[in-house]
Amino acid sequence: MPRFFFNHRTSKDENEVDIEGLQLPTLNDALEEASFAARGAVALADEPVRGEFIIEDEGRVPLARVPYAAEEPDGDAAYPETDGDTAS
């Protein structure tokens, strides 16, 4: 079974190199693993953050990138201000 490595890069110029990797059957499985990790990074973010997981093969050749972003919600669009009138 091939081994895939999941390097992590953030918008703060932080680079984490995966030295262990994971044995997975296919690149598609590796993409699912990286997508799961990206969703976790977004869920745990307490401030805006951008990053990506770079999937490499056993020869450390980049195969795919899985970007993610957690932005501050646009307060005006998400929660429109009202004048206190709640009548429909």
Sequence and secondary structure as in RCSB ss.txt:
>XXXX:A:sequence
MPRFFFNHRTSKDENEVDIEGLQLPTLNDALEEASFAARGAVALADEPVRGEFIIEDEGRVPLARVPYAAEEPDG
DAAYPETDGDTAS
>XXXX:A:secstr
  EEEEEEEETTS EE  SS EE S HHHHHHHHHHHHHHHHHH SS EEEEEEEE TT  EEEEEEEEE    H
HHHS    S    
